[in-house]
Amino acid sequence: MSRKGENIYRRKDNRWEGRYKVGYDNTGKAKYRSVYGKSYQEVKIKLISLKSKPIKAVSSGMLTVRELFEEWLSAVRLKVKSSTYANYRMKADKHLLPCFGGLRYEQLSVQSVHEFIERKLKSGLSAKYVSDIVIVFKSMAKYVSRVHGFGNPLADVILPKTNKSEMTLLSDAQQKKLCSHLMRNMNRNSLCIMLSLYTGLRVGEVCGLKWSDIDFEKSILTVKRTVQRVQCENGGTKLLIDTPKSRSSQRSIPVPTYIMELFRQFMGNDNVYILSGNTNVTEPRTLQRRFKITLKKADLPSVNFHTLRHIFATNCVKVGFDVKTLSEILGHSNVETTLNRYVHSSMERKTECMNLLKIAA
């Protein structure tokens, strides 16, 4: 069996074999050679030396966009999370390859990609989503330029302008109404809604919480996993339980006393998920749907579950949290993300701030 991503194998004769790329044939297919050794470490050292030598590039005209996309996806799969790879794969299969896959790489042009962007926008896709699609394309082109030495035909592609839409939050009165409804109808769903409202957890993080993630002595919650449904290569979907999307998202959060009191009412075995109450995980869209039902029963406007995270961030700033602390609690890698995406100011708050100004007589 080979070591993951290294192309080093143990042969039946107990020798170790390592394969390395030496170039391409006239059709653009990669050519490989092998080295041998008595141990894995010996072969690995030989490969390090051989892989440092430049590979003779084949003309970009020999390869199609589809072939290069498949190569890039295979390479990037070893470096990113499964959910990220699934996202890249979906955008390539659904949007990029049907349009560009059959083209020779040298046929790509800035104009053709700009026309693609225009068609996608006219089809009803948001500028943000179209930008995300094109960013995947540009990432592939950077890889091809770096690895094969081809020119980058997408370097000058301009992404569509995205307009930041103002998020609708629940007012202070509506938040109090929601909390009152949750406390009157307390169950595991209500507990998890309250948890996100008072800690800013993402919906997938809430679904992935187990009782073993709660330190009852220190009143600390640790985010260790997230749950999401991702696209499979065969066209279907699957529920993925994975570590959070970044190192900063794997975090410990002090839990408010009133939430800890609620936790104690429902406390279960360590391996049990808090939301489901058993060892089976609840998927995010189920909690999303239950939240919508809760809002309807409470006679409140319909908002997404992620709105609770925005409300939490805005309330934290309102009561005086420093942005660095808030950023770490939310699991952001930098404070700019916290300020630009998650802090919202109502007209009432703006009025309060303006009235704090005093002009000296």
ABEGO torsion letter per residue (X at the ends): XBBBGAGBBBBAAGBBBBBBBAEBBAAGBBBBBBBBBABAAAAAAAAAAAAABBBBBBBAAABBAAAAAAAAAAAAAAABBAAAAAAAAAAAAAAAAAAAAABBAAABBAAAAAAAAAAAAAAGBBAAAAAAAAAAAAAAAAAAAAAAGBBBAAAABBBBBBBBBBBBBBBAAAAAAAAAAAAABBBAAAAAAAAAAAAGBBAAAAAABBAAABBAAAGBBBBABBBBBBBBAAGBBBBBBBBBABAAABBBBBBBAAAAAAAAAABBBAABBAAAGBABBBBAAAAAAAAAAAAAAAGBBBBBAAAAAAAAAAAAAAAGBBAAAAAAAAGBABAAAAAAAABBBBAAAAAAAAAABBBBX
